[in-house]
Amino acid sequence: MSDKYKIVGPLYDIMSSIYSLGAISDCKKTIIDQITPGQTVLFAGAGHGEDAIEACLKGADVTVVELSLTMADQLATQFRNKLANSKVITDAYTVGKMEIIVNDIFDHKVTQYDFVVANFFLNVFDKHMMEKMLAHLTDMVKEDTGTMVVGDFKYPTGNIITRTLQNIYWFLADLFFVIFSGNSCHKLYDYRAYLSDHGFVEQKEYLYSFMGIGYEAIVANRVGPRLNDKE
Ligand SMILES: C[S@@+](CC[C@H](N)C(=O)[O-])C[C@H]1O[C@@H](n2cnc3c(N)ncnc32)[C@H](O)[C@@H]1O
């Protein structure tokens, strides 16, 4: 299978950092403070994986499933560099396990995790595939105690000007990845509504935006039955 991120993969984090003035990086790391050593965390399509690396350095057992070899290679290099330069080792801090699987996450065996993280991942798919993917990911969140995390472009809300600007901001980024990575061209998804359908409720709002333009992290726990368990 061809690697859709072969061209933009090596530059992905630099580009997203410039486009968002650092907000994407902050958004991806929303849950790091909530993670405790020994917890299990799945990162879907982690890219360079700065969030996954931080989680591992906090002592979590991290699994990354990443389809692009270019992206997985970047992650592995950054992880090695971080470990080499990190004081946490000398401070006798327990680093968790880091497992990097280069594969389609649909093929990932359903195990249940404390956290399942989909940062800037679901937006690469068309609506039908995104719904299938979200169902697959939510199935891997531990019953009762598990948390699902979706970091992405903020769903447009507010007045018409704010909504229009946010849509333009999204479509410019989307267009770039439609051309260079073959992503889907679509409107922003309302992940809160989809998660609610799967029996999840948001903990609180985490916004990384300026006057409604920007990003959000949805951190949600399962409180009800899954969609396919409903009558
Ligand atoms: C837009 S990038 C986001 C990367 C990273 N999460 C971030 O926020 O920087 C989407 C990533 O998902 C990966 N991906 C796309 N489809 C996938 C699949 N079916 N299984 C695993 N990874 C996938 C791509 O290779 C890419 O690295």
The ligand as an SDF file (V2000), in Angstrom:
LIG
                    3D

 27 29  0  0  0  0  0  0  0  0999 V2000
   -3.7490   14.2470    9.9830 C   0  0  0  0  0  0  0  0  0  0  0  0
   -2.5600   13.0920   10.5230 S   0  0  0  0  0  0  0  0  0  0  0  0
   -2.5710   13.3760   12.2880 C   0  0  0  0  0  0  0  0  0  0  0  0
   -1.3450   12.8850   12.9710 C   0  0  0  0  0  0  0  0  0  0  0  0
   -1.2790   13.1160   14.4850 C   0  0  0  0  0  0  0  0  0  0  0  0
   -2.3690   12.4730   15.1770 N   0  0  0  0  0  0  0  0  0  0  0  0
   -1.2130   14.5560   14.8220 C   0  0  0  0  0  0  0  0  0  0  0  0
   -2.1860   15.0870   15.3580 O   0  0  0  0  0  0  0  0  0  0  0  0
   -0.1840   15.1700   14.5730 O   0  0  0  0  0  0  0  0  0  0  0  0
   -3.4590   11.5700   10.3920 C   0  0  0  0  0  0  0  0  0  0  0  0
   -2.5970   10.3600   10.6340 C   0  0  0  0  0  0  0  0  0  0  0  0
   -3.4290    9.2100   10.6300 O   0  0  0  0  0  0  0  0  0  0  0  0
   -2.7590    8.1670    9.9390 C   0  0  0  0  0  0  0  0  0  0  0  0
   -3.7940    7.2210    9.4310 N   0  0  0  0  0  0  0  0  0  0  0  0
   -4.7080    7.4480    8.4600 C   0  0  0  0  0  0  0  0  0  0  0  0
   -5.5040    6.3700    8.3090 N   0  0  0  0  0  0  0  0  0  0  0  0
   -5.0900    5.4520    9.2100 C   0  0  0  0  0  0  0  0  0  0  0  0
   -5.5170    4.1420    9.5480 C   0  0  0  0  0  0  0  0  0  0  0  0
   -6.5350    3.5530    8.9030 N   0  0  0  0  0  0  0  0  0  0  0  0
   -4.8740    3.4760   10.5430 N   0  0  0  0  0  0  0  0  0  0  0  0
   -3.8300    4.0560   11.1930 C   0  0  0  0  0  0  0  0  0  0  0  0
   -3.3810    5.3070   10.9140 N   0  0  0  0  0  0  0  0  0  0  0  0
   -3.9880    5.9940    9.9350 C   0  0  0  0  0  0  0  0  0  0  0  0
   -1.9830    8.8690    8.8430 C   0  0  0  0  0  0  0  0  0  0  0  0
   -0.9190    8.0870    8.3560 O   0  0  0  0  0  0  0  0  0  0  0  0
   -1.5360   10.1340    9.5730 C   0  0  0  0  0  0  0  0  0  0  0  0
   -0.2930    9.9610   10.2040 O   0  0  0  0  0  0  0  0  0  0  0  0
  1  2  1  0
  2  3  1  0
  2 10  1  0
  3  4  1  0
  4  5  1  0
  5  6  1  0
  5  7  1  0
  7  8  2  0
  7  9  1  0
 10 11  1  0
 11 12  1  0
 11 26  1  0
 12 13  1  0
 13 14  1  0
 13 24  1  0
 14 15  1  0
 14 23  1  0
 15 16  2  0
 16 17  1  0
 17 18  1  0
 17 23  2  0
 18 19  1  0
 18 20  2  0
 20 21  1  0
 21 22  2  0
 22 23  1  0
 24 25  1  0
 24 26  1  0
 26 27  1  0
M  CHG  2   2   1   9  -1
M  END
$$$$
